[in-house]
Amino acid sequence: MDDNKIVITDNNGEENVFKILFTYEDEENGNKYVMYYSEEDDEQIFASRYDDDNHLYDIEDPAEWERLEEVLEDFNMHDEEETDDKCDGCVCEDGNCVTDCSECDKN
């Protein structure tokens, strides 16, 4: 897991490169997780548990998946708060549109 990339070998022996979205350590159970995605399909997020040697493990427990979905949701909400407001067709700076956009509620 170097340079914000992770290489995973599939069942056919092919290596696939993914970008790391973020890593997370659960203080309750001490497990470490990595959330990652393919540059070719950034809509689908993958998650794996990993150890100190960066070996990846599948997540099979539904409760564990549910917790990770909550973490991802929190990450997405926090990430949205830190970025400038943007909508299709316009650019907003400091909450004000700098271009004309009829769809923007800030216009």
Phi and psi restraints in degrees (value plus and minus 20) as a CYANA .aco file:
   2 ASP   PHI    -127.8   -87.8
   2 ASP   PSI     134.3   174.3
   3 ASP   PHI      34.5    74.5
   3 ASP   PSI      15.0    55.0
   4 ASN   PHI      38.2    78.2
   4 ASN   PSI       7.4    47.4
   5 LYS   PHI    -149.9  -109.9
   5 LYS   PSI     134.2   174.2
   6 ILE   PHI    -155.4  -115.4
   6 ILE   PSI     117.9   157.9
   7 VAL   PHI    -130.0   -90.0
   7 VAL   PSI     105.3   145.3
   8 ILE   PHI    -142.6  -102.6
   8 ILE   PSI     109.7   149.7
   9 THR   PHI    -111.7   -71.7
   9 THR   PSI     104.3   144.3
  10 ASP   PHI    -102.8   -62.8
  10 ASP   PSI    -198.0  -158.0
  11 ASN   PHI     -84.8   -44.8
  11 ASN   PSI     -39.6     0.4
  12 ASN   PHI    -111.9   -71.9
  12 ASN   PSI     -16.9    23.1
  13 GLY   PHI      64.0   104.0
  13 GLY   PSI     -14.6    25.4
  14 GLU   PHI    -105.7   -65.7
  14 GLU   PSI     116.4   156.4
  15 GLU   PHI    -107.0   -67.0
  15 GLU   PSI     113.6   153.6
  16 ASN   PHI    -141.5  -101.5
  16 ASN   PSI     112.2   152.2
  17 VAL   PHI    -119.0   -79.0
  17 VAL   PSI     110.9   150.9
  18 PHE   PHI    -143.7  -103.7
  18 PHE   PSI     133.5   173.5
  19 LYS   PHI    -113.9   -73.9
  19 LYS   PSI     117.9   157.9
  20 ILE   PHI    -102.2   -62.2
  20 ILE   PSI     105.4   145.4
  21 LEU   PHI    -100.6   -60.6
  21 LEU   PSI     -71.2   -31.2
  22 PHE   PHI    -189.3  -149.3
  22 PHE   PSI     143.8   183.8
  23 THR   PHI    -133.6   -93.6
  23 THR   PSI     137.2   177.2
  24 TYR   PHI    -169.0  -129.0
  24 TYR   PSI     115.2   155.2
  25 GLU   PHI    -134.1   -94.1
  25 GLU   PSI     101.7   141.7
  26 ASP   PHI    -101.2   -61.2
  26 ASP   PSI      95.9   135.9
  27 GLU   PHI     -88.6   -48.6
  27 GLU   PSI     -46.4    -6.4
  28 GLU   PHI     -88.5   -48.5
  28 GLU   PSI     -68.1   -28.1
  29 ASN   PHI    -129.1   -89.1
  29 ASN   PSI     -25.9    14.1
  30 GLY   PHI      57.9    97.9
  30 GLY   PSI     -18.5    21.5
  31 ASN   PHI     -97.6   -57.6
  31 ASN   PSI     129.1   169.1
  32 LYS   PHI    -130.4   -90.4
  32 LYS   PSI     120.5   160.5
  33 TYR   PHI    -149.1  -109.1
  33 TYR   PSI     133.2   173.2
  34 VAL   PHI    -147.5  -107.5
  34 VAL   PSI     112.9   152.9
  35 MET   PHI    -126.4   -86.4
  35 MET   PSI     111.3   151.3
  36 TYR   PHI    -167.8  -127.8
  36 TYR   PSI     145.7   185.7
  37 TYR   PHI    -170.3  -130.3
  37 TYR   PSI     140.9   180.9
  38 SER   PHI    -107.5   -67.5
  38 SER   PSI     118.1   158.1
  39 GLU   PHI     -84.5   -44.5
  39 GLU   PSI     -43.6    -3.6
  40 GLU   PHI     -98.3   -58.3
  40 GLU   PSI     -43.5    -3.5
  41 ASP   PHI    -165.3  -125.3
  41 ASP   PSI      62.9   102.9
  42 ASP   PHI    -100.8   -60.8
  42 ASP   PSI     -13.7    26.3
  43 GLU   PHI    -102.3   -62.3
  43 GLU   PSI     -47.1    -7.1
  44 GLN   PHI    -120.9   -80.9
  44 GLN   PSI     104.5   144.5
  45 ILE   PHI    -124.0   -84.0
  45 ILE   PSI     114.9   154.9
  46 PHE   PHI    -128.7   -88.7
  46 PHE   PSI     136.3   176.3
  47 ALA   PHI    -160.0  -120.0
  47 ALA   PSI     123.6   163.6
  48 SER   PHI    -163.9  -123.9
  48 SER   PSI     132.1   172.1
  49 ARG   PHI    -107.3   -67.3
  49 ARG   PSI     126.5   166.5
  50 TYR   PHI    -158.2  -118.2
  50 TYR   PSI     139.4   179.4
  51 ASP   PHI    -128.8   -88.8
  51 ASP   PSI    -195.3  -155.3
  52 ASP   PHI     -84.2   -44.2
  52 ASP   PSI     -40.9    -0.9
  53 ASP   PHI    -114.6   -74.6
  53 ASP   PSI      -9.4    30.6
  54 ASN   PHI      43.0    83.0
  54 ASN   PSI       6.7    46.7
  55 HIS   PHI     -99.9   -59.9
  55 HIS   PSI     115.6   155.6
  56 LEU   PHI    -114.3   -74.3
  56 LEU   PSI     126.8   166.8
  57 TYR   PHI    -153.7  -113.7
  57 TYR   PSI     119.8   159.8
  58 ASP   PHI     -86.3   -46.3
  58 ASP   PSI     130.8   170.8
  59 ILE   PHI    -122.4   -82.4
  59 ILE   PSI      95.7   135.7
  60 GLU   PHI    -133.9   -93.9
  60 GLU   PSI     -37.9     2.1
  61 ASP   PHI    -100.7   -60.7
  61 ASP   PSI     100.8   140.8
  62 PRO   PHI     -76.7   -36.7
  62 PRO   PSI     -56.5   -16.5
  63 ALA   PHI     -86.1   -46.1
  63 ALA   PSI     -57.1   -17.1
  64 GLU   PHI     -86.4   -46.4
  64 GLU   PSI     -62.1   -22.1
  65 TRP   PHI     -81.4   -41.4
  65 TRP   PSI     -62.8   -22.8
  66 GLU   PHI     -80.7   -40.7
  66 GLU   PSI     -63.2   -23.2
  67 ARG   PHI     -82.7   -42.7
  67 ARG   PSI     -62.8   -22.8
  68 LEU   PHI     -86.9   -46.9
  68 LEU   PSI     -54.3   -14.3
  69 GLU   PHI     -83.4   -43.4
  69 GLU   PSI     -58.3   -18.3
  70 GLU   PHI     -84.9   -44.9
  70 GLU   PSI     -61.6   -21.6
  71 VAL   PHI     -83.2   -43.2
  71 VAL   PSI     -63.6   -23.6
  72 LEU   PHI     -83.9   -43.9
  72 LEU   PSI     -61.1   -21.1
  73 GLU   PHI     -82.3   -42.3
  73 GLU   PSI     -63.5   -23.5
  74 ASP   PHI     -82.3   -42.3
  74 ASP   PSI     -61.4   -21.4
  75 PHE   PHI     -80.9   -40.9
  75 PHE   PSI     -65.8   -25.8
  76 ASN   PHI     -83.5   -43.5
  76 ASN   PSI     -61.2   -21.2
  77 MET   PHI     -85.3   -45.3
  77 MET   PSI     -62.2   -22.2
  78 HIS   PHI     -86.0   -46.0
  78 HIS   PSI     -61.0   -21.0
  79 ASP   PHI     -83.8   -43.8
  79 ASP   PSI     -60.6   -20.6
  80 GLU   PHI     -84.2   -44.2
  80 GLU   PSI     -55.9   -15.9
  81 GLU   PHI     -87.2   -47.2
  81 GLU   PSI     -49.2    -9.2
  82 GLU   PHI    -106.4   -66.4
  82 GLU   PSI     -35.3     4.7
  83 THR   PHI    -114.2   -74.2
  83 THR   PSI     136.9   176.9
  84 ASP   PHI     -84.9   -44.9
  84 ASP   PSI     128.9   168.9
  85 ASP   PHI     -88.3   -48.3
  85 ASP   PSI     109.9   149.9
  86 LYS   PHI    -159.3  -119.3
  86 LYS   PSI     124.8   164.8
  87 CYS   PHI    -157.7  -117.7
  87 CYS   PSI     145.9   185.9
  88 ASP   PHI     -76.4   -36.4
  88 ASP   PSI     105.0   145.0
  89 GLY   PHI      70.6   110.6
  89 GLY   PSI     -24.7    15.3
  90 CYS   PHI    -163.7  -123.7
  90 CYS   PSI     147.6   187.6
  91 VAL   PHI    -145.4  -105.4
  91 VAL   PSI     108.7   148.7
  92 CYS   PHI    -132.7   -92.7
  92 CYS   PSI     118.1   158.1
  93 GLU   PHI    -148.2  -108.2
  93 GLU   PSI     109.5   149.5
  94 ASP   PHI      32.6    72.6
  94 ASP   PSI      17.0    57.0
  95 GLY   PHI      60.2   100.2
  95 GLY   PSI     -16.4    23.6
  96 ASN   PHI    -140.3  -100.3
  96 ASN   PSI     116.0   156.0
  97 CYS   PHI     -92.6   -52.6
  97 CYS   PSI     116.9   156.9
  98 VAL   PHI    -125.6   -85.6
  98 VAL   PSI     -24.2    15.8
  99 THR   PHI    -153.5  -113.5
  99 THR   PSI     140.4   180.4
 100 ASP   PHI     -96.0   -56.0
 100 ASP   PSI     109.7   149.7
 101 CYS   PHI    -169.1  -129.1
 101 CYS   PSI      93.6   133.6
 102 SER   PHI     -92.4   -52.4
 102 SER   PSI     -39.1     0.9
 103 GLU   PHI    -108.0   -68.0
 103 GLU   PSI     -31.5     8.5
 104 CYS   PHI    -100.9   -60.9
 104 CYS   PSI     109.4   149.4
 105 ASP   PHI     -98.1   -58.1
 105 ASP   PSI     -25.6    14.4
 106 LYS   PHI    -115.0   -75.0
 106 LYS   PSI     -25.4    14.6
